[in-house]
Amino acid sequence: MSKERPNDAVEIAVPVPAVRSGEKYRTPQGFSAIRDGIKATAAAPARVPGGKPRWLKAPLASGENYDFVRRTVREHRLATVCEEAKCPNIGECWNAGTATIMLMGEVCTRACRFCAVDTGNPRGWLDPEEPRNTARTVALMKLRYVVLTSVNRDDLPDGGAAHFAAAVRAIKEISPQTAVEALTPDFQGVMVDVETVVDSGLEVFAQNVETVKRLTHPVRDPRAGYEQTLRVLAHAKRHRPDVLTKTSLMLGLGETDDEIIETFDDLRAHDVDLVTLGQYLQPTANHLPVARFITPEQFDQYRDWALARGFRECVSGPLVRSSYRAEQALAGNNAGLDNAALAVNAAARP
């Protein structure tokens, strides 16, 4: 009987180590990307002393409905901005049976310094089944309102406008009563691409200005721009006056009250209907630090300033994100948020 050679031994699979934030990796589609969007550096930005205030606590990401949404998006090979951007509201929204679906993959061609979505060059890759899978997911979840967003795809000739529009049309075909909000890239300011999406049958067209004019760079990628976003929003409104236009501002990056008011005025001058305000939270040590934490009372004040300037609604609160409770944006009650109660409860915690 021959002896067993060492090479005949059973091979034990060694797990591949997880890619750390800021490191480069290769995607299943074969192109390289940076985990969480920003390369790691030797010196991490300073953080606000004392840590997060109590009012920024969010529900845990668990529960039966949370698991259902997670299984559904996995089954249909979809990405969600809830996961990719590390949204603090994922527990609340998924347990409520809602999700913001992110089209055109999980890798963005831009590298904004506030955003935790991976960055790279997908080199034209798209999943042709994604629009239909998106529509099936919306129908399965019986959504009456859905937010579609996407990564920036500057590698595509139209920035992905036709693919985005195809997803909206697929939803309307299967679920004609479902209202669709499209939170889109800026399509590099090419207005014919903006029109492609606006003409797809949606109810709300959104493009985020993100921050005040002075802080646009370095907060946003150099290919993005404050004026460019304003032009995109204004063109969408002119092209389809019946479609609501919407944008979002992150606060706590170093902006002043006067700059917030100036931004409100600029948005209204470009006929923007809806605005949301939320606290910027540093997603990883490689991203921009938080300059200040805005109190719930301040968020109420900013909402009053916005409404006084003619916005149809301003949803404003510490954990508000552009698609947070989006279906309640026209309820006229700050989407059901009670910032005053939030402040009282936070103060009462030990």
RORORO-938094 format. One record per residue (C-alpha): x, y, z; residue in three letters. Coordinates in steps of 0.05 Angstrom, whole numbers, plus 5000, padded with zeros to 4 digits. Layout:
ATOM  X  Y  Z  ala
...
//
This chain:
ATOM  5000  5000  5000  met
ATOM  5029  5066  4980  ser
ATOM  5034  5121  5030  lys
ATOM  4989  5182  5022  glu
ATOM  5029  5239  4994  arg
ATOM  5023  5309  5024  pro
ATOM  4994  5335  4959  asn
ATOM  4935  5286  4966  asp
ATOM  4912  5319  5030  ala
ATOM  4844  5352  5030  val
ATOM  4851  5425  5011  glu
ATOM  4823  5474  5061  ile
ATOM  4793  5537  5032  ala
ATOM  4822  5600  5062  val
ATOM  4772  5658  5064  pro
ATOM  4791  5720  5025  val
ATOM  4803  5777  5073  pro
ATOM  4752  5833  5070  ala
ATOM  4773  5897  5034  val
ATOM  4784  5953  5083  arg
ATOM  4757  6023  5074  ser
ATOM  4800  6063  5028  gly
ATOM  4833  6002  4995  glu
ATOM  4830  5984  4922  lys
ATOM  4796  5919  4901  tyr
ATOM  4771  5885  4837  arg
ATOM  4697  5878  4827  thr
ATOM  4662  5815  4802  pro
ATOM  4654  5851  4735  gln
ATOM  4730  5857  4728  gly
ATOM  4745  5931  4741  phe
ATOM  4780  5962  4800  ser
ATOM  4747  6006  4853  ala
ATOM  4762  6040  4919  ile
ATOM  4722  6015  4979  arg
ATOM  4679  6071  5009  asp
ATOM  4701  6119  4955  gly
ATOM  4761  6155  4986  ile
ATOM  4832  6128  4989  lys
ATOM  4861  6116  5059  ala
ATOM  4911  6168  5082  thr
ATOM  4962  6166  5139  ala
ATOM  4930  6222  5177  ala
ATOM  4855  6216  5191  ala
ATOM  4814  6281  5195  pro
ATOM  4800  6307  5265  ala
ATOM  4732  6291  5295  arg
ATOM  4686  6336  5335  val
ATOM  4704  6330  5409  pro
ATOM  4654  6292  5452  gly
ATOM  4626  6246  5399  gly
ATOM  4556  6246  5370  lys
ATOM  4499  6279  5410  pro
ATOM  4443  6235  5437  arg
ATOM  4391  6258  5386  trp
ATOM  4430  6223  5330  leu
ATOM  4413  6153  5355  lys
ATOM  4376  6112  5302  ala
ATOM  4337  6046  5306  pro
ATOM  4377  5982  5299  leu
ATOM  4379  5949  5231  ala
ATOM  4340  5886  5248  ser
ATOM  4270  5857  5247  gly
ATOM  4225  5815  5203  glu
ATOM  4209  5869  5152  asn
ATOM  4282  5889  5150  tyr
ATOM  4301  5817  5133  asp
ATOM  4246  5814  5079  phe
ATOM  4272  5877  5044  val
ATOM  4343  5852  5049  arg
ATOM  4325  5785  5017  arg
ATOM  4283  5818  4963  thr
ATOM  4338  5865  4939  val
ATOM  4389  5809  4941  arg
ATOM  4344  5762  4902  glu
ATOM  4337  5813  4846  his
ATOM  4411  5832  4846  arg
ATOM  4397  5904  4865  leu
ATOM  4438  5955  4903  ala
ATOM  4408  6004  4953  thr
ATOM  4436  6071  4973  val
ATOM  4413  6052  5043  cys
ATOM  4471  6002  5047  glu
ATOM  4522  6032  5000  glu
ATOM  4520  6102  5032  ala
ATOM  4516  6075  5103  lys
ATOM  4450  6110  5117  cys
ATOM  4433  6114  5191  pro
ATOM  4359  6105  5176  asn
ATOM  4364  6036  5144  ile
ATOM  4332  6002  5205  gly
ATOM  4272  6048  5206  glu
ATOM  4260  6049  5131  cys
ATOM  4270  5975  5117  trp
ATOM  4226  5956  5176  asn
ATOM  4173  6002  5145  ala
ATOM  4180  5963  5080  gly
ATOM  4213  6019  5040  thr
ATOM  4281  6024  5007  ala
ATOM  4316  6071  4959  thr
ATOM  4340  6030  4900  ile
ATOM  4408  6049  4870  met
ATOM  4414  6036  4796  leu
ATOM  4473  6022  4751  met
ATOM  4515  5984  4802  gly
ATOM  4552  5999  4866  glu
ATOM  4612  6036  4838  val
ATOM  4610  6111  4823  cys
ATOM  4656  6146  4775  thr
ATOM  4662  6205  4822  arg
ATOM  4694  6211  4891  ala
ATOM  4656  6262  4932  cys
ATOM  4689  6271  5000  arg
ATOM  4624  6262  5039  phe
ATOM  4600  6198  5006  cys
ATOM  4616  6125  5024  ala
ATOM  4596  6094  4957  val
ATOM  4655  6058  4924  asp
ATOM  4689  6095  4867  thr
ATOM  4720  6070  4803  gly
ATOM  4710  6064  4728  asn
ATOM  4659  6011  4709  pro
ATOM  4681  6018  4635  arg
ATOM  4611  6017  4607  gly
ATOM  4585  5957  4647  trp
ATOM  4510  5954  4659  leu
ATOM  4462  5899  4680  asp
ATOM  4410  5897  4624  pro
ATOM  4361  5861  4670  glu
ATOM  4363  5915  4724  glu
ATOM  4304  5957  4701  pro
ATOM  4258  5896  4699  arg
ATOM  4285  5869  4765  asn
ATOM  4274  5937  4796  thr
ATOM  4201  5937  4773  ala
ATOM  4190  5867  4800  arg
ATOM  4219  5887  4867  thr
ATOM  4174  5948  4872  val
ATOM  4113  5905  4855  ala
ATOM  4133  5850  4905  leu
ATOM  4140  5902  4960  met
ATOM  4074  5934  4940  lys
ATOM  4104  6003  4943  leu
ATOM  4060  6063  4930  arg
ATOM  4120  6109  4927  tyr
ATOM  4191  6090  4907  val
ATOM  4256  6130  4903  val
ATOM  4305  6110  4849  leu
ATOM  4375  6137  4853  thr
ATOM  4441  6118  4821  ser
ATOM  4515  6125  4821  val
ATOM  4546  6175  4773  asn
ATOM  4565  6140  4709  arg
ATOM  4609  6188  4671  asp
ATOM  4637  6128  4633  asp
ATOM  4571  6122  4594  leu
ATOM  4556  6168  4534  pro
ATOM  4490  6191  4565  asp
ATOM  4511  6185  4637  gly
ATOM  4462  6127  4644  gly
ATOM  4400  6169  4629  ala
ATOM  4368  6117  4582  ala
ATOM  4379  6062  4633  his
ATOM  4349  6105  4688  phe
ATOM  4289  6121  4645  ala
ATOM  4279  6048  4627  ala
ATOM  4274  6031  4702  ala
ATOM  4220  6084  4712  val
ATOM  4180  6060  4652  arg
ATOM  4186  5987  4675  ala
ATOM  4158  6006  4743  ile
ATOM  4101  6045  4712  lys
ATOM  4084  5986  4666  glu
ATOM  4078  5936  4724  ile
ATOM  4055  5983  4779  ser
ATOM  4022  6043  4745  pro
ATOM  3995  6071  4811  gln
ATOM  4065  6074  4842  thr
ATOM  4093  6145  4846  ala
ATOM  4167  6149  4826  val
ATOM  4219  6198  4851  glu
ATOM  4284  6199  4811  ala
ATOM  4345  6224  4849  leu
ATOM  4393  6229  4791  thr
ATOM  4465  6247  4773  pro
ATOM  4475  6315  4741  asp
ATOM  4491  6282  4673  phe
ATOM  4549  6332  4668  gln
ATOM  4497  6385  4653  gly
ATOM  4476  6354  4586  val
ATOM  4403  6376  4585  met
ATOM  4379  6326  4532  val
ATOM  4399  6271  4581  asp
ATOM  4361  6306  4637  val
ATOM  4300  6308  4591  glu
ATOM  4306  6233  4578  thr
ATOM  4294  6219  4652  val
ATOM  4242  6274  4663  val
ATOM  4201  6247  4604  asp
ATOM  4200  6175  4632  ser
ATOM  4136  6183  4672  gly
ATOM  4162  6202  4741  leu
ATOM  4129  6248  4791  glu
ATOM  4190  6279  4825  val
ATOM  4258  6297  4795  phe
ATOM  4313  6307  4846  ala
ATOM  4386  6327  4840  gln
ATOM  4424  6345  4904  asn
ATOM  4462  6410  4911  val
ATOM  4492  6377  4975  glu
ATOM  4522  6439  5007  thr
ATOM  4528  6514  5001  val
ATOM  4565  6546  4943  lys
ATOM  4629  6562  4981  arg
ATOM  4638  6490  5004  leu
ATOM  4619  6455  4939  thr
ATOM  4693  6440  4929  his
ATOM  4723  6403  4965  pro
ATOM  4657  6371  4989  val
ATOM  4636  6348  4919  arg
ATOM  4676  6317  4864  asp
ATOM  4708  6369  4817  pro
ATOM  4662  6346  4760  arg
ATOM  4601  6367  4801  ala
ATOM  4582  6439  4812  gly
ATOM  4534  6484  4850  tyr
ATOM  4513  6523  4788  glu
ATOM  4509  6460  4746  gln
ATOM  4460  6428  4795  thr
ATOM  4418  6492  4795  leu
ATOM  4416  6492  4719  arg
ATOM  4395  6418  4717  val
ATOM  4339  6429  4766  leu
ATOM  4314  6492  4730  ala
ATOM  4315  6457  4662  his
ATOM  4276  6398  4689  ala
ATOM  4222  6445  4715  lys
ATOM  4219  6485  4650  arg
ATOM  4216  6421  4609  his
ATOM  4160  6390  4651  arg
ATOM  4126  6441  4696  pro
ATOM  4080  6387  4724  asp
ATOM  4140  6349  4754  val
ATOM  4162  6369  4824  leu
ATOM  4235  6386  4832  thr
ATOM  4274  6370  4895  lys
ATOM  4343  6378  4925  thr
ATOM  4380  6365  4991  ser
ATOM  4430  6399  5035  leu
ATOM  4477  6367  5086  met
ATOM  4490  6412  5146  leu
ATOM  4549  6412  5193  gly
ATOM  4605  6418  5142  leu
ATOM  4624  6489  5161  gly
ATOM  4568  6530  5128  glu
ATOM  4540  6593  5160  thr
ATOM  4468  6612  5170  asp
ATOM  4475  6667  5118  asp
ATOM  4501  6616  5068  glu
ATOM  4442  6570  5082  ile
ATOM  4394  6628  5069  ile
ATOM  4432  6645  5005  glu
ATOM  4425  6573  4981  thr
ATOM  4350  6574  4996  phe
ATOM  4343  6638  4954  asp
ATOM  4384  6608  4897  asp
ATOM  4341  6545  4896  leu
ATOM  4276  6584  4895  arg
ATOM  4303  6628  4840  ala
ATOM  4310  6564  4799  his
ATOM  4239  6541  4817  asp
ATOM  4258  6483  4862  val
ATOM  4195  6458  4898  asp
ATOM  4222  6414  4955  leu
ATOM  4284  6414  4998  val
ATOM  4310  6368  5053  thr
ATOM  4360  6385  5107  leu
ATOM  4400  6334  5148  gly
ATOM  4462  6328  5191  gln
ATOM  4526  6307  5155  tyr
ATOM  4557  6247  5189  leu
ATOM  4628  6226  5173  gln
ATOM  4622  6156  5143  pro
ATOM  4695  6135  5151  thr
ATOM  4759  6165  5178  ala
ATOM  4780  6181  5107  asn
ATOM  4721  6227  5094  his
ATOM  4710  6300  5112  leu
ATOM  4702  6312  5187  pro
ATOM  4640  6341  5218  val
ATOM  4649  6415  5233  ala
ATOM  4589  6420  5280  arg
ATOM  4527  6382  5302  phe
ATOM  4462  6420  5288  ile
ATOM  4411  6417  5344  thr
ATOM  4339  6395  5331  pro
ATOM  4316  6466  5348  glu
ATOM  4362  6494  5294  gln
ATOM  4333  6445  5243  phe
ATOM  4263  6472  5260  asp
ATOM  4288  6543  5250  gln
ATOM  4319  6527  5182  tyr
ATOM  4253  6494  5161  arg
ATOM  4216  6558  5179  asp
ATOM  4265  6599  5138  trp
ATOM  4256  6552  5078  ala
ATOM  4180  6553  5081  leu
ATOM  4180  6629  5086  ala
ATOM  4216  6631  5019  arg
ATOM  4162  6592  4984  gly
ATOM  4184  6519  4983  phe
ATOM  4124  6472  4981  arg
ATOM  4158  6432  5036  glu
ATOM  4223  6429  5074  cys
ATOM  4236  6363  5111  val
ATOM  4288  6381  5163  ser
ATOM  4318  6340  5219  gly
ATOM  4383  6310  5245  pro
ATOM  4375  6242  5211  leu
ATOM  4338  6267  5149  val
ATOM  4368  6244  5082  arg
ATOM  4344  6264  5013  ser
ATOM  4298  6203  5006  ser
ATOM  4278  6197  5079  tyr
ATOM  4202  6190  5085  arg
ATOM  4199  6217  5014  ala
ATOM  4127  6194  5006  glu
ATOM  4107  6243  5061  gln
ATOM  4141  6304  5031  ala
ATOM  4076  6339  5014  leu
ATOM  4041  6325  5080  ala
ATOM  4060  6394  5106  gly
ATOM  4082  6367  5174  asn
ATOM  4157  6358  5165  asn
ATOM  4144  6286  5144  ala
ATOM  4118  6270  5213  gly
ATOM  4183  6289  5248  leu
ATOM  4179  6323  5316  asp
ATOM  4247  6355  5328  asn
ATOM  4224  6389  5392  ala
ATOM  4205  6322  5423  ala
ATOM  4270  6292  5398  leu
ATOM  4310  6346  5435  ala
ATOM  4270  6336  5499  val
ATOM  4279  6260  5498  asn
ATOM  4353  6267  5483  ala
ATOM  4362  6315  5542  ala
ATOM  4326  6267  5588  ala
ATOM  4372  6208  5573  arg
ATOM  4426  6194  5625  pro
//
